[in-house]
Amino acid sequence: MAVMMQAFFWDCPKIDDQEHNWWNHVASKVEDLSKAGINSLWLPPVSKAASNTSMGYDPYDYFDLGDFDQKGGTKTWYGSGDELKALIAKAHANGLGLYADMVINHNSGADEEEVNPLDGETRWTKFNPKSGRFPRDWNCFHPSRYEHVMMEGENFAGFPHLCHRNPHVYAAMFEYSRMLIEELGFDGFRFDFVKGFGAWIIGILSKYRYVKDGKEFTPWVVGEYWSGDQDIDAWLEKVNSYTDTQISAFDFPLRYQLKKVCDQPNYDLRNLTYGENIVMKRPLHAATFVDNHDMGGDEIVNDKLLAYSFIMVHEGYPSVFWYDYYNNGLARPLTPNGIDALIQAHHKYAGGDSEILHADPDLYIMQRHGWKDDTTDQAGLVYVLNNLGDKWSGTSVKTKWANQKFAPIAWDGHGLYGAVAHPDERTTDADGNAEFPAPPRGYCIYAPVF
């Protein structure tokens, strides 16, 4: 499986001193990210929002990529349309895919207030964007004459809520999606706040027969359904009924479990085995992550690499957060103790079925069985997660490999004066048994040596 990077964080242009220059800044990192093993970049919303210093989650003009002087300036907070196109071209030249953030639930920054005759309420719903594309009025929002209920889904922050059943809105969403895929070259979509609108619109936008580089193209699609496992599971069931089961969801339940692993002393690691997350129930539809731009105030504070180690060895499509990789300094290139080493372990070894070999409150051990076909050769691995804060911990487990030497390829944890000792090689006996330890409050990934 591939590895995605969320190539932004909240207020990133301001915090990193890259206002109106973020596309260029990301482009400057593309070659290094490709060499590190990143396969795709999830970019923030590309359209002009209610101001030109907005993160883009309050869209105003879907077709202004930073080329029209409106809402405080010409560029978006990230840059111009040409700079975005240059980033996409450079990413593709270095083997990276691009996912567009789709904010189609709500709009902001309207030019005029209007009275909605259906309920008599006055709202900011008159939009006259300078791109000239997708002007809209009250009938494009809930309540609309095109619906028999007040709205589909939840309202977001009181913003005008688009009615996708209006043919004008419906057509604009297709036009926008086609622009992103067919004109700009994006490779997939991340849909924001999917609990706010009908799953059917994602289904039809995903299954449109896009043409890219002269061939029909199917985008990769993931939805942000910020809720518990049962709600996400029900949404996946519904949205994939409109498609060939191509839609994934971010695994919020797993993320909150991993936050407890990292931030709560003595958290029972057996909780990771109970299937209350998406990756355990629907591994092919799980987009796993550790933190993202929405987690302000609820970030993982301690031992965050424990969480990254978990998502990199299990099934699912793992995402690396730009802020962790760069600002928090967790990439740690050319060492076995950071995200770069975990990415390499993911690519080279984390294939085949997962099997939990041991789980108690303080120790979790699993193996990946490995996978080999015409294009992939992943040997498998043994992963150890140690929750004890004061000592190395491991136990003897029965693996699938008999008389096999294993070498540690990635590890981190607590140690004397901040130094983490190098784990030793391990060799299984004739029955596949061996003891596999990990550092205090740490992890270790062991790979078979052939």
Buried (B, 14 or more C-beta within 10 A) or exposed (E): BBBBBBBBBBBBBEEBEBBBBBBBBBBEBBBEBBEBBBBBBBBBBBBBBBBBBBBBBBBBBBBBBBBBEBBBBBBBBBBBBEBBBBBBEBBBEBEBBBBBBBBBBBBBBBEEEBEBEBEEEEBBBBBEBBBEBBBBBBBBBBBBEBBEEEBBBEBBEEBBBBBBBBEBBBEBBBBBBBBBBBEBBBBBBBBBBBBBBBBBBBBBBBBBEBEBEEEEBBBBBBBBBBBEBEBBBEBBEBBBEBBEEBBBBBBBBBBBBBBBBBBEEEBBBBBBEEEBBBBBBBBEBBBBBBBBBEBEEEBBEEBBBBBBBBBBBBBBBBBBBBBBBBEBEBBBEEEBBBBBBBBBBBBBBBBBEBBBBBBEEBBBBBBBBBBEEEEEEBBBBBBBBBBBBEEBBBEEBBBBBEEBBBEBBBBBBBBEEEEBEEBEEBEBEEEBEBEBBBBBBBBBBBBBEE
